[in-house]
């Protein structure tokens, strides 16, 4: 009997768990594989909602946790902590594959450990552009990974520019779209009841630190917060991620306390967040949700500042600077406009089937761990 392949998924945030969960569930259900999950990062921090509980609720069997942040440590130290914790975890009984997602430092840690320990590394959603340090991390993860499961052909083309072998790049779409287009999302009234959201019309606000512009963070956070208050609209506000500078955003958000038009949460279960976003007048901030997920529902986005500067552009997305007056003008316009047609640039909800089909190929597991840079053909 052929032994099961052990696949270790690494998750550090509510966002990457939402995207990886469909793949985790499919691997868990397949008799040929054994699903393992390494939980770290924001998941284990109470000020960001202790989202490890979201992982627990899914009932996975093999779940392991490791705290990678103590106090206000710098991001490079958090990276080092994650590498050390994961390396110790895999040292005794290494998995056959480590799956990482996107452009977070936890993904970089997973790719580093896999590369140095000759464990097959699969990167989900490589080859995309964004901004700030995130893009540098994403492309670094690419160079340390052996397999690339990308969202679209543009991302695949960029990986070839980075010297990746064409046989290692698989276009499957974005896995979270499988959830987004599922008929099993909760009812919007149930979401409102669960989170005590009493207003019918609202916008969603998600604002994260820009790690490459720390000197501007406090002022921009205040401008963003003041614009939310002055606009006069209803908002569901989700706290930022734990990147450097998040404390300044949380400080600015103290001005939102007691405002009857604003409901603020440290985090929100992924399916409930999706349903809430689907029903919103617009989404505002600098989260990738505004440029990746919102267009799938036709929801308008006010993309603030430079954090997503090089991301995908769509008619539903308005790019505005991190200043009070432009923000207020964009809010008024977005509130008055109807939704846009849906956009399927990042996939159509069939990622899980494509991912599992590739995992079923014996050649995928037998490839060499020694990578070679592939020069592009000279014209």
C-alpha positions as CSV (number, residue, x, y, z in Angstrom):
1,X,0.0,0.0,0.0
2,X,1.4,3.4,-1.0
3,X,1.9,5.6,2.0
4,X,-0.1,8.8,2.2
5,X,1.6,12.0,1.1
6,X,1.8,14.5,4.1
7,X,1.0,18.0,3.0
8,X,1.7,20.8,5.5
9,X,-0.2,24.1,5.0
10,X,1.3,27.2,6.7
11,X,-1.2,29.9,7.8
12,X,-0.4,33.1,9.6
13,X,-3.4,35.4,9.0
14,X,-7.2,35.4,8.7
15,X,-6.7,36.3,5.0
16,X,-4.4,33.4,3.9
17,X,-6.4,30.9,5.9
18,X,-9.6,32.0,4.0
19,X,-7.8,31.4,0.7
20,X,-6.1,28.1,1.7
21,X,-9.1,26.6,3.5
22,X,-10.7,25.1,0.3
23,X,-7.5,23.4,-0.5
24,X,-7.0,22.2,3.0
25,X,-10.5,20.7,3.1
26,X,-10.0,18.9,-0.2
27,X,-6.6,17.4,0.9
28,X,-8.2,16.4,4.3
29,X,-11.0,14.6,2.4
30,X,-8.7,12.8,0.0
31,X,-7.5,9.2,1.0
32,X,-4.2,9.7,-0.8
33,X,-3.1,12.6,1.4
34,X,-2.7,13.6,5.0
35,X,-3.4,17.3,5.8
36,X,-1.3,19.0,8.4
37,X,-1.7,22.7,9.4
38,X,0.9,24.9,11.0
39,X,-0.7,27.9,12.6
40,X,1.2,31.0,13.7
41,X,1.3,34.8,13.3
42,X,-1.9,36.9,13.8
43,X,-3.9,33.8,14.5
44,X,-2.5,33.6,18.0
45,X,-2.7,37.3,18.9
46,X,-5.7,38.3,21.0
47,X,-5.6,42.0,19.8
48,X,-6.3,40.7,16.3
49,X,-9.2,38.5,17.2
50,X,-7.3,35.3,18.1
51,X,-8.4,33.8,14.7
52,X,-6.9,30.4,15.6
53,X,-10.5,29.7,16.7
54,X,-11.5,29.9,13.0
55,X,-9.1,27.1,12.2
56,X,-10.3,25.0,15.2
57,X,-14.0,25.3,14.0
58,X,-13.2,23.5,10.8
59,X,-12.3,20.3,12.7
60,X,-9.0,19.5,11.1
61,X,-7.1,16.7,12.8
62,X,-3.5,17.6,12.5
63,X,-3.1,21.2,13.7
64,X,0.0,22.6,15.3
65,X,0.6,26.1,16.7
66,X,3.6,28.3,17.3
67,X,3.8,31.8,18.6
68,X,6.1,33.9,16.4
69,X,5.7,37.3,17.9
70,X,6.4,38.6,21.4
71,X,5.6,42.2,22.2
72,X,6.4,44.7,19.5
73,X,9.2,42.8,17.7
74,X,10.4,44.0,14.3
75,X,9.2,42.1,11.2
76,X,12.7,40.6,10.5
77,X,12.8,39.2,14.0
78,X,9.2,37.7,13.5
79,X,10.5,36.1,10.3
80,X,13.4,34.6,12.2
81,X,11.1,33.3,14.9
82,X,8.9,31.7,12.3
83,X,11.7,30.0,10.5
84,X,13.0,28.6,13.8
85,X,9.7,27.3,15.0
86,X,8.8,25.7,11.7
87,X,12.2,24.2,11.2
88,X,12.0,22.5,14.6
89,X,8.5,21.3,13.8
90,X,9.5,19.5,10.6
91,X,12.9,18.3,11.8
92,X,11.7,15.0,13.2
93,X,9.2,13.9,10.6
94,X,9.3,16.2,7.6
95,X,6.2,16.5,5.3
96,X,6.3,15.7,1.6
97,X,5.2,19.2,0.8
98,X,4.8,22.6,2.4
99,X,2.1,24.9,1.0
100,X,2.4,28.6,1.4
101,X,0.3,31.5,0.2
102,X,0.9,35.0,-1.1
103,X,3.3,37.6,0.2
104,X,3.4,37.5,4.0
105,X,6.5,36.9,6.1
106,X,5.1,33.5,7.2
107,X,5.0,32.4,3.6
108,X,8.7,33.4,3.2
109,X,9.5,31.5,6.3
110,X,7.8,28.3,5.0
111,X,9.7,28.6,1.7
112,X,13.0,29.1,3.4
113,X,12.5,26.0,5.6
114,X,11.4,23.9,2.7
115,X,14.2,25.0,0.4
116,X,16.9,24.3,3.0
117,X,15.4,21.0,4.1
118,X,14.7,19.7,0.5
119,X,11.0,19.6,1.1
120,X,8.8,20.4,-1.9
121,X,7.4,23.9,-1.6
122,X,4.2,24.9,-3.3
123,X,3.4,28.6,-3.6
124,X,-0.2,29.7,-4.0
125,X,-0.8,33.0,-5.9
126,X,2.7,33.9,-6.9
127,X,3.6,36.1,-9.8
128,X,1.3,39.0,-8.8
129,X,2.1,42.6,-8.4
130,X,1.2,44.8,-5.4
131,X,3.3,47.3,-3.7
132,X,5.3,48.1,-0.5
133,X,7.5,45.2,0.8
134,X,4.8,42.6,0.0
135,X,5.8,42.4,-3.6
136,X,9.4,41.8,-2.7
137,X,8.4,39.0,-0.3
138,X,6.1,37.4,-2.9
139,X,8.8,37.2,-5.6
140,X,11.3,36.0,-3.0
141,X,8.9,33.1,-2.1
142,X,8.7,32.3,-5.8
143,X,12.5,31.8,-6.1
144,X,12.5,29.5,-3.1
145,X,9.5,27.5,-4.2
146,X,9.4,24.4,-6.5
147,X,5.7,24.6,-7.6
148,X,3.6,27.6,-8.4
149,X,-0.2,27.5,-8.4
150,X,-1.2,30.9,-9.9
151,X,-4.4,32.8,-10.4
152,X,-4.2,33.7,-14.1
153,X,-2.0,33.8,-17.2
154,X,-0.5,37.2,-16.4
155,X,0.9,35.8,-13.1
156,X,2.2,32.8,-14.9
157,X,4.0,35.0,-17.5
158,X,5.7,36.9,-14.7
159,X,7.0,33.7,-13.2
160,X,8.6,32.8,-16.5
161,X,10.2,36.3,-16.4
162,X,11.6,35.4,-13.0
163,X,13.3,32.3,-14.5
164,X,10.9,29.6,-13.3
165,X,10.5,26.5,-15.4
166,X,7.2,26.3,-17.4
167,X,6.5,22.8,-16.1
168,X,6.4,24.1,-12.6
169,X,3.7,26.7,-13.2
170,X,0.0,25.7,-13.0
171,X,-2.8,28.2,-13.6
172,X,-5.7,27.2,-11.3
173,X,-7.3,30.6,-10.3
174,X,-7.6,31.9,-6.8
175,X,-8.9,29.3,-4.3
176,X,-11.0,31.7,-2.3
177,X,-13.3,32.3,-5.3
178,X,-14.5,28.7,-4.8
179,X,-15.9,29.9,-1.5
180,X,-17.1,33.3,-2.9
181,X,-19.2,31.7,-5.6
182,X,-20.5,28.9,-3.3
183,X,-24.2,28.7,-2.7
184,X,-23.4,27.9,0.9
185,X,-22.4,31.4,2.1
186,X,-24.5,32.5,5.1
187,X,-27.5,34.7,4.6
188,X,-26.8,38.5,5.0
189,X,-29.5,38.8,7.7
190,X,-27.8,36.0,9.6
191,X,-24.5,37.9,9.3
192,X,-26.0,41.1,10.6
193,X,-27.6,39.3,13.5
194,X,-24.4,37.4,14.4
195,X,-22.3,40.7,14.5
196,X,-25.1,43.0,15.8
197,X,-25.0,45.2,12.7
198,X,-28.3,47.1,12.8
199,X,-28.0,49.3,9.7
200,X,-29.2,48.1,6.2
201,X,-26.8,50.2,4.1
202,X,-23.1,50.3,4.9
203,X,-19.6,50.2,3.5
204,X,-16.7,48.1,4.7
205,X,-13.4,49.6,5.8
206,X,-10.1,47.7,5.9
207,X,-6.9,49.8,6.3
208,X,-3.4,48.3,6.8
209,X,0.0,49.8,7.5
210,X,2.3,50.7,4.6
211,X,5.6,49.3,5.9
212,X,7.8,51.2,3.4
213,X,6.3,54.6,4.5
214,X,6.4,54.5,8.3
215,X,6.9,58.3,8.8
216,X,3.5,59.0,7.2
217,X,1.5,56.2,8.9
218,X,0.1,58.1,11.9
219,X,-1.1,61.1,9.9
220,X,-2.7,58.9,7.2
221,X,-4.4,56.8,9.8
222,X,-5.9,59.9,11.4
223,X,-7.1,61.2,8.0
224,X,-8.6,57.9,7.1
225,X,-10.4,57.7,10.5
226,X,-11.7,61.3,10.3
227,X,-13.0,60.7,6.8
228,X,-15.0,57.7,7.9
229,X,-16.6,59.9,10.7
230,X,-17.2,63.0,8.6
231,X,-18.7,61.1,5.6
232,X,-21.9,60.4,7.6
233,X,-22.2,56.9,6.2
234,X,-22.5,53.6,8.1
235,X,-19.3,51.4,8.2
236,X,-18.2,48.0,9.3
237,X,-14.5,48.5,10.2
238,X,-12.1,45.5,10.4
239,X,-8.9,46.0,12.3
240,X,-5.6,46.0,10.4
241,X,-3.1,43.2,10.1
242,X,-0.1,43.0,12.5
243,X,2.5,44.6,10.2
244,X,4.8,47.4,11.6
245,X,2.6,50.5,12.1
246,X,-0.6,48.7,13.0
247,X,-0.5,50.3,16.5
248,X,-0.8,53.7,14.9
249,X,-3.9,52.7,13.0
250,X,-5.4,51.1,16.2
251,X,-4.7,54.3,18.0
252,X,-6.5,56.4,15.4
253,X,-9.4,54.0,15.5
254,X,-10.0,55.0,19.2
255,X,-11.9,58.0,17.8
256,X,-14.5,55.5,16.4
257,X,-15.6,54.3,19.8
258,X,-19.2,54.9,20.7
259,X,-20.1,56.1,17.2
260,X,-23.6,54.5,16.4
261,X,-22.8,54.5,12.6
262,X,-19.7,52.3,13.0
263,X,-19.3,48.7,14.0
264,X,-15.7,47.7,14.5
265,X,-14.3,44.2,14.8
266,X,-10.7,42.8,15.3
267,X,-11.5,40.1,12.8
268,X,-14.4,38.3,11.1
269,X,-15.0,34.7,9.9
270,X,-14.1,34.6,6.2
271,X,-17.4,33.4,4.9
272,X,-19.3,36.1,6.9
273,X,-16.9,38.7,5.8
274,X,-17.5,37.7,2.1
275,X,-21.2,37.9,2.5
276,X,-21.0,41.3,4.2
277,X,-18.7,42.6,1.5
278,X,-21.1,41.3,-1.2
279,X,-23.9,43.4,0.3
280,X,-21.8,46.6,0.9
281,X,-22.2,49.9,-1.0
282,X,-18.4,49.9,-1.4
283,X,-15.2,48.8,0.3
284,X,-12.6,51.4,1.3
285,X,-9.0,51.1,2.5
286,X,-5.8,49.4,1.1
287,X,-6.6,45.7,1.5
288,X,-6.1,43.3,-1.3
289,X,-9.8,42.4,-0.8
290,X,-10.7,45.6,-2.5
291,X,-8.8,44.8,-5.7
292,X,-9.1,41.1,-5.8
293,X,-12.4,40.0,-4.2
294,X,-14.7,43.0,-4.4
295,X,-14.7,43.1,-8.2
296,X,-15.9,39.5,-8.4
297,X,-19.1,40.7,-6.7
298,X,-19.2,43.9,-8.6
299,X,-18.7,45.9,-5.4
300,X,-17.0,49.3,-5.8
301,X,-13.6,49.9,-4.2
302,X,-11.9,53.0,-2.9
303,X,-8.3,52.0,-3.0
304,X,-6.4,54.3,-0.7
305,X,-2.7,55.2,-1.1
306,X,0.2,53.2,-2.3
307,X,-0.1,49.8,-0.7
308,X,-1.8,48.2,-3.7
309,X,-0.3,50.6,-6.2
310,X,0.7,48.0,-8.8
311,X,-2.3,45.7,-8.4
312,X,-4.9,44.7,-11.0
313,X,-7.0,47.7,-12.2
314,X,-10.7,47.5,-13.0
315,X,-13.5,50.1,-13.6
316,X,-14.9,49.3,-10.2
317,X,-11.7,50.5,-8.4
318,X,-11.1,54.2,-7.7
319,X,-7.6,55.0,-6.6
320,X,-7.3,57.9,-4.2
321,X,-4.5,59.4,-2.1
322,X,-4.4,59.1,1.7
323,X,-5.9,62.5,2.4
324,X,-9.1,63.6,3.9
325,X,-10.7,65.6,1.1
326,X,-10.1,63.1,-1.8
327,X,-11.3,60.4,0.5
328,X,-14.6,62.2,1.3
329,X,-15.1,63.0,-2.4
330,X,-14.6,59.3,-3.4
331,X,-16.9,58.1,-0.6
332,X,-19.7,60.4,-1.8
333,X,-19.3,59.2,-5.4
334,X,-19.1,55.5,-4.5
335,X,-22.1,55.6,-2.3
336,X,-24.2,57.1,-5.1
337,X,-23.1,54.6,-7.9
338,X,-24.6,51.2,-8.7
339,X,-22.6,48.1,-8.6
340,X,-20.5,47.0,-11.6
341,X,-20.7,43.7,-13.6
342,X,-18.7,40.9,-12.0
343,X,-15.1,40.4,-12.9
344,X,-13.4,36.9,-13.2
345,X,-9.8,37.9,-13.8
346,X,-8.7,35.8,-10.8
347,X,-10.7,32.7,-11.6
348,X,-14.2,31.3,-11.8
349,X,-14.4,29.1,-8.7
350,X,-12.9,25.8,-10.0
351,X,-9.5,26.1,-8.3
352,X,-9.8,23.2,-5.9
353,X,-10.5,20.6,-8.6
354,X,-7.5,21.8,-10.6
355,X,-5.2,21.8,-7.6
356,X,-6.2,18.3,-6.6
357,X,-5.8,17.0,-10.2
358,X,-2.2,18.3,-10.2
359,X,-1.5,16.7,-6.8
360,X,-2.6,13.4,-8.3
361,X,0.1,13.4,-10.9
362,X,3.1,11.2,-9.8
363,X,5.5,13.4,-11.8
364,X,4.7,16.4,-9.5
365,X,6.2,14.6,-6.5
366,X,9.2,13.1,-8.3
367,X,10.7,16.4,-9.6
368,X,14.2,17.4,-8.4
369,X,14.5,19.8,-5.5
370,X,17.4,21.5,-7.3
371,X,16.1,24.5,-9.2
372,X,17.8,26.0,-12.3
373,X,17.1,29.4,-13.7
374,X,15.4,29.3,-17.0
375,X,16.6,32.0,-19.4
376,X,14.0,33.4,-21.7
377,X,14.4,32.7,-25.4
378,X,16.3,35.5,-27.2
379,X,14.4,37.0,-30.1
